[in-house]
Amino acid sequence: MATKKPAKKKPVKVTKAKSTKKAPKKEMVTVFIMGKAHKVPAEATIMGAIEYSGYQIIRGAGCREGFCGACATVYRLPDDYKIYTGLACTTLVEDGMWLSQLPAIPAQRPVYDINKIEANVATFQKLYPEVFRCVACNTCTKACPQDLEVMDYIQAAIRGDIEKVMDLSFDCLSCGMCAIRCPAEIVQYNVGLLARRLYGKYLAKESKQLKKRIKEVKEHKYDKEYQEFIKMKKEGLKKKYYERDIE
Amino acid sequence: MYPEYMNESLEKVAKSRNKRFDLEKSGKPVFPPMNAEEREQVLNKFHPDYKIEARRKIHIGPNKGEKLTTEVADMLESHSRIKPELFDLIQPDYETDILIIGGGGAGCAAAIIAMENGAKSIISTKLRLGDSNSMMSQGGMQAAVTAQDSPTTHYLDAIGGGHFDNKPELVRALTEDGPDIVKWLEYLGVVWDKNQDGSLQVLHGGGTSRKRMHSCRDYTGAIIMRTLMDVVRNNPDKITPLEFMPAVELILDNKGRCAGGILYNLETEEYFTVKAKATIITTGGYGRLHIRGYDTTNHYGATGDGLVIAYRAGAKLLYMDSVQYHPTGSVFPEQIAGFLITEKIRGAGGQPLNKHGELFVFPREPRDVESSAFIRECLERNNGVETPSGRLGVWLDSPLIEMLQGEGYINKNFPAMHRQFIRYGIDITKEPMLVYPSLHYQNGGIEIDEKCETNIPGLYVAGEASGGVHGRNRLMGNSVLDYNVFGRRAGKYASQYVKSAKLGPLTLAHISDYENELKSAKIKTDRIAPVLLPSYTPEDVRKRQLTAHYQGTLR
């Protein structure tokens, strides 16, 4: 990343997101996209590099900001035996990187009715029995591009500690890297999703105020004021708006 | 890591922090909020929409003669991808009760409610199920739940934020359904941020007069979207998602009722016909059109496809002259330029500051006003910070949040934001972020009523693709609420409609008619829409893409 201030600074006059000044000459690196060499800017993300090389992505891009897990990528680096995993949208390229995207992850997923299952360990035994094959090798945790404690939440699932699974898996993007690396063939991200839904539905404490408000709406408590507002002319509404108090 | 030359400015930010902390603690606004005249002034001069070249007249279709956002008018004045005469409409490839176009939040919510009302549906989606802006919302969802709040107060906030242009019956539906949506989502298994006693945690958003932002850390959209998707996937006999199969045209019947659509398999390049008694468009927005050259916070598929296919079929658009720029898009580092930085940061006490470390605007004005104030600070007052690539931005002081809410608050409540920056060596618990407005939301869309009906019988629209709910400016947290409220309503009313709907012979005559309209208006263009996917292929690669004739699927 450049750390020097650009020498010349001209005042910007127009409303534009980017200034028009010439970008400094880019440092380039070589990456191997599915084995084929391409020269790409050294500061590019993997996704940026793929597009820079001329590929139109169909599978392998989604939100492009690290929320959807569509762009799971595996790569290796020169003189390094390790296999690395990352999201193409947020991982930077390195010189000599050999990469391939995984356009979809094959994963088992039982069909279930959330209303007919219970928030306990028996549900995991029934729907995801392979969870109990976990050998605690920690490969899933190492593979997680979000740095989640994946193995810990699988262990929590084995204990039936649903709150812990919910908490540890909360930021999961379902990119599937854990599942593809797991020697016990567990689909961790689906286990996490099930646990979060069980927690939200059955274990989270109810809000009394929410119940009360829904009842008030059903009993038409706000009808009169709504009608008043809807009938009100713009000027009257404007006055009410600018005079309203702020919490 | 920030480049060295920014240190002086960063020190000023750190230096003014204690004073700004006291100000925040005083309970009074940290900067005077603008009155009506001040808002109007800054919008007129600095909002990108108010530039002359930002809008142009459209020459054909239901909104003929109206001024629309230039890029939208361009997209609408375009050719279809298909030749209508090549399609056999007598034996459709698929038949269903409801065709839902778009597999994001609104689409999934509609499918679930339609199913509960006895209607089967097909969800056509361009990318994977759930690949949508719904997945990306971070900050939260508005709903008037607390004792000091009310749905009517929410109504007033939303309609004032929208410059009083919102359709009143839609705002009522939005705000009145709000509390029930919180409950419904929890019933499906969404994990809301809660206090020990089960009460819901709430924060302010821009333009809210009460704290009513409900969240799931800063993965609100991801948690809700994955829950809705899970419900869809648990009902494979009632809901059929077709992935990488976007709709490229609507089909009508001989009486002008909507009767399904033409789907395009992005991978095999085949087209398929779907006959449906009702159709719901839930295609979301258009950020990937990069209006006025702006970066966008939107997902890869946000190309406004629903607008153009509905427009060709005769649907009316509303407020398609109004674009939302989110005040806090990231500008540094370059790799994440345009990325969304949630408004929840300001809801939790984060403050926007100029290069001198000074406050220059109330942190939570409605989005268009806040964005315009940022642009003014950078362009007119020359108080922005310039990045090495030449972008301008203002600081968003996140370390203040740790002082206000306690140490560890950012890691617990903003894990996505923290992750986004720490990858580049910026710890937002210790250093501020650099931000500038980023193209975020399509304020207008296809006009609907409170049943999500359009002027075409059998065609329903919900979510960002629709117009009228938010007037000309949406408030934070009202889009997550919108896609749930109107997704559910579309599912409900469409499933009621299909019970008695009978279709006549199917037709694509409107496609040929539209083509004729282009000709009579003397519009010569090689534009084809829907756009489907944006292209980021560099110019030098494009120059070598010289295939003269296409055969089969070999491009």
Boltz contact constraints between the chains, C-beta under 6 A:
constraints:
  - contact:
      token1: [A, 2]
      token2: [B, 388]
      max_distance: 6.0
  - contact:
      token1: [A, 3]
      token2: [B, 3]
      max_distance: 6.0
  - contact:
      token1: [A, 3]
      token2: [B, 4]
      max_distance: 6.0
  - contact:
      token1: [A, 5]
      token2: [B, 5]
      max_distance: 6.0
  - contact:
      token1: [A, 15]
      token2: [B, 48]
      max_distance: 6.0
  - contact:
      token1: [A, 15]
      token2: [B, 375]
      max_distance: 6.0
  - contact:
      token1: [A, 17]
      token2: [B, 293]
      max_distance: 6.0
  - contact:
      token1: [A, 17]
      token2: [B, 294]
      max_distance: 6.0
  - contact:
      token1: [A, 17]
      token2: [B, 295]
      max_distance: 6.0
  - contact:
      token1: [A, 19]
      token2: [B, 390]
      max_distance: 6.0
  - contact:
      token1: [A, 21]
      token2: [B, 390]
      max_distance: 6.0
  - contact:
      token1: [A, 45]
      token2: [B, 335]
      max_distance: 6.0
  - contact:
      token1: [A, 51]
      token2: [B, 536]
      max_distance: 6.0
  - contact:
      token1: [A, 52]
      token2: [B, 538]
      max_distance: 6.0
  - contact:
      token1: [A, 54]
      token2: [B, 537]
      max_distance: 6.0
  - contact:
      token1: [A, 54]
      token2: [B, 541]
      max_distance: 6.0
  - contact:
      token1: [A, 58]
      token2: [B, 266]
      max_distance: 6.0
  - contact:
      token1: [A, 61]
      token2: [B, 300]
      max_distance: 6.0
  - contact:
      token1: [A, 62]
      token2: [B, 131]
      max_distance: 6.0
  - contact:
      token1: [A, 62]
      token2: [B, 299]
      max_distance: 6.0
  - contact:
      token1: [A, 62]
      token2: [B, 300]
      max_distance: 6.0
  - contact:
      token1: [A, 63]
      token2: [B, 135]
      max_distance: 6.0
  - contact:
      token1: [A, 63]
      token2: [B, 136]
      max_distance: 6.0
  - contact:
      token1: [A, 63]
      token2: [B, 299]
      max_distance: 6.0
  - contact:
      token1: [A, 64]
      token2: [B, 300]
      max_distance: 6.0
  - contact:
      token1: [A, 65]
      token2: [B, 339]
      max_distance: 6.0
  - contact:
      token1: [A, 67]
      token2: [B, 135]
      max_distance: 6.0
  - contact:
      token1: [A, 67]
      token2: [B, 136]
      max_distance: 6.0
  - contact:
      token1: [A, 67]
      token2: [B, 222]
      max_distance: 6.0
  - contact:
      token1: [A, 68]
      token2: [B, 131]
      max_distance: 6.0
  - contact:
      token1: [A, 68]
      token2: [B, 135]
      max_distance: 6.0
  - contact:
      token1: [A, 111]
      token2: [B, 234]
      max_distance: 6.0
  - contact:
      token1: [A, 112]
      token2: [B, 234]
      max_distance: 6.0
  - contact:
      token1: [A, 171]
      token2: [B, 219]
      max_distance: 6.0
  - contact:
      token1: [A, 171]
      token2: [B, 415]
      max_distance: 6.0
  - contact:
      token1: [A, 193]
      token2: [B, 226]
      max_distance: 6.0
  - contact:
      token1: [A, 193]
      token2: [B, 230]
      max_distance: 6.0
  - contact:
      token1: [A, 196]
      token2: [B, 191]
      max_distance: 6.0
  - contact:
      token1: [A, 197]
      token2: [B, 189]
      max_distance: 6.0
  - contact:
      token1: [A, 199]
      token2: [B, 191]
      max_distance: 6.0
  - contact:
      token1: [A, 200]
      token2: [B, 186]
      max_distance: 6.0
  - contact:
      token1: [A, 200]
      token2: [B, 189]
      max_distance: 6.0
  - contact:
      token1: [A, 200]
      token2: [B, 190]
      max_distance: 6.0
  - contact:
      token1: [A, 200]
      token2: [B, 191]
      max_distance: 6.0
  - contact:
      token1: [A, 201]
      token2: [B, 189]
      max_distance: 6.0
  - contact:
      token1: [A, 205]
      token2: [B, 198]
      max_distance: 6.0
  - contact:
      token1: [A, 206]
      token2: [B, 198]
      max_distance: 6.0
  - contact:
      token1: [A, 207]
      token2: [B, 198]
      max_distance: 6.0
  - contact:
      token1: [A, 207]
      token2: [B, 199]
      max_distance: 6.0
  - contact:
      token1: [A, 207]
      token2: [B, 200]
      max_distance: 6.0
  - contact:
      token1: [A, 210]
      token2: [B, 145]
      max_distance: 6.0
  - contact:
      token1: [A, 210]
      token2: [B, 182]
      max_distance: 6.0
  - contact:
      token1: [A, 213]
      token2: [B, 145]
      max_distance: 6.0
  - contact:
      token1: [A, 213]
      token2: [B, 179]
      max_distance: 6.0
  - contact:
      token1: [A, 214]
      token2: [B, 179]
      max_distance: 6.0
  - contact:
      token1: [A, 214]
      token2: [B, 180]
      max_distance: 6.0
  - contact:
      token1: [A, 214]
      token2: [B, 183]
      max_distance: 6.0
  - contact:
      token1: [A, 217]
      token2: [B, 176]
      max_distance: 6.0
  - contact:
      token1: [A, 222]
      token2: [B, 151]
      max_distance: 6.0
  - contact:
      token1: [A, 222]
      token2: [B, 152]
      max_distance: 6.0
  - contact:
      token1: [A, 225]
      token2: [B, 152]
      max_distance: 6.0
  - contact:
      token1: [A, 226]
      token2: [B, 152]
      max_distance: 6.0
  - contact:
      token1: [A, 226]
      token2: [B, 172]
      max_distance: 6.0
  - contact:
      token1: [A, 229]
      token2: [B, 155]
      max_distance: 6.0
  - contact:
      token1: [A, 230]
      token2: [B, 168]
      max_distance: 6.0
  - contact:
      token1: [A, 234]
      token2: [B, 164]
      max_distance: 6.0
  - contact:
      token1: [A, 237]
      token2: [B, 164]
      max_distance: 6.0
  - contact:
      token1: [A, 241]
      token2: [B, 156]
      max_distance: 6.0
  - contact:
      token1: [A, 241]
      token2: [B, 160]
      max_distance: 6.0
  - contact:
      token1: [A, 244]
      token2: [B, 209]
      max_distance: 6.0
  - contact:
      token1: [A, 246]
      token2: [B, 209]
      max_distance: 6.0
  - contact:
      token1: [A, 247]
      token2: [B, 210]
      max_distance: 6.0
  - contact:
      token1: [A, 247]
      token2: [B, 211]
      max_distance: 6.0
